[in-house]
């Protein structure tokens, strides 16, 4: 009796599982016939080639191909992958908002090359496997170009997949070098090593301090990557690193030990290469202990003024490397639009995503591509166009790219004075 | 159960897995498979293997292990490390993957043995506590481990890559702390996953229905009685536990070769992952291997199939978990199920008559 029941359940579950697969398979087929899926676009392109090759083919076939192209080439399909849930959701949500804002503006202005843009954001919760799943979901949807992934490790995993499909990918914020190892992947943010080096050079050139203390998150590749290049460059700049203390994501709630070590070692400047939530705790605890060195952050520090229940006066005189400040003349309009749409100040992630969408627009216009082209053709055209364009964006003016996918732009150093960024 | 019945039951389990493979192959060939589902196939196999192997510890041995993700992590890192190390020595990816599978299983098995030796001698829930700590320790250790290789051999560090002191020209960083291992070839395919799942089932089912398996179950059912008839309790406990760990290590290798990046983050190998595997086992039924496979596959696929619901999908997932638990084990639900079943049977009999 029980066995029969168990067996019955097993069969039902197995059937429902395969039915689920089959079900989504069916939707793909219908989507393929009615909308612009990858498959449809590819077939159309292939069909176009055939007709071109056999020019004396029947006109009926040619007409059919044109009809296909018209129905298939309606809109651009941009995918966004990022963490909208979980611990890193602040970054993913900002990217989603920034990209949405840009797409809205572009659509109102007539789209890219005359075609409207559709955006489909998918959650990956900052987990590599989920990010690949999200990518596959977007592929089923018919995505032609990808904005993402937002965080580093998922981006590396997804880049491996896009390289196989030869899909154009541009990440707003995944900063490790490995993210853009393939030539179809571009990036708009600084790389981790760039930031560490830039911070060390700035400190050395301005003579901010000679005794440097570092607190970093050893469980984050972002933080340890910046720290590593900072330490390497600090030696060349005559900076003396007097104390180095690590913490991990699991112990990121109390920094009193690290701060005491910095104080004992007499660090005049404390370098904080990690995100603003943790930084807000460091600033609070340092002020409680009456320790007031110069605090120097990197782009993850951006957002420190928006932390809930944080006394922003503690962030006075904090210096940070940032690609974006809401007070910059160039970002006034974006900031106002963002606040109007989402009710909060934008951070650099939103700005990065906004710039990515505009960079894609510019490259697509330079390349003169249309949505009825195959994904691979779009990617090839975008790859050659990306190295030609220069973009004046929110996160830098006159940004250019080389074939490796890395941007060339200058980091800005800002100092928080009276609750606003003052560009140094 | 008679021998014949056991054979039929096992055949149904194997048959179910093979049928799943055939259905997927047919769907793939006829183009009915979405990219999302294709991407899910290897994780499905991996979680099924993990659930079956944990079921050996929890359902058959009757000990609670909360560190299964730790063994998986060990297997994943040792396997990926080997694959990347042998890149020049063994050019064939398939062979390297095979060697990695063996190494990953061996490393996880040895660690299972080492942990089991002191802990399995104890009575009560100590294994749960120790395995929980073990999983976290492994994760944190790997997060600070840096390994590089140059012409002089291997270099290890617990600090950073610069302190590895690698030769600049020939040096390659293999394990990079929190960034883990990147660039592992993606050798894991669905067919390999299914073969490994069948192998896992073969090992576990044969073990259960052997003399050893009966000894292990007798320890679960009554330790004192088992001891009184001369069963070496520690030996059988260790055996079951280390086999379970080795199989988890194998699943870890499969995981490492399905993505190009591997890092020991809490999301990948934290205790939440261990609990998730335990959820598969509990929902599938303790000691029920077939149930474990079905629960693992269903619960892995569910959040992805619910993507259309956007932000609500994890909420729905939680509700489905609760409903499944109630359906499986609430007395009222069981009563209701048997009433429905007997009615169905009664109806069927009448029709026949």
Interface residues (C-beta under 8 A of the other chain):
Chain A: X1 X3 X4 X5 X6 X7 X9 X10 X13 X14 X16 X17 X18 X20 X21 X22 X24 X25 X26 X27 X28 X29 X84 X85 X86 X122 X123 X125 X126 X127 X128 X129 X132 X133 X134 X135 X136 X137 X139 X140 X153 X156 X157 X159 X160 X176 X178 X181 X218 X219 X220 X221 X224 X225 X227 X228 X231 X232 X248 X249 X250
Chain B: X9 X12 X16 X19 X20 X23 X24 X27 X31 X32 X33 X34 X35 X36 X37 X38 X39 X40 X43 X140 X143 X144 X160 X161 X162 X176 X177 X178 X179 X180 X182 X183 X186 X258 X259 X260 X261 X263 X265 X266 X267 X268 X285 X288 X290 X291 X294 X297 X298 X301 X304 X305 X307 X310 X311 X314 X337 X338 X341
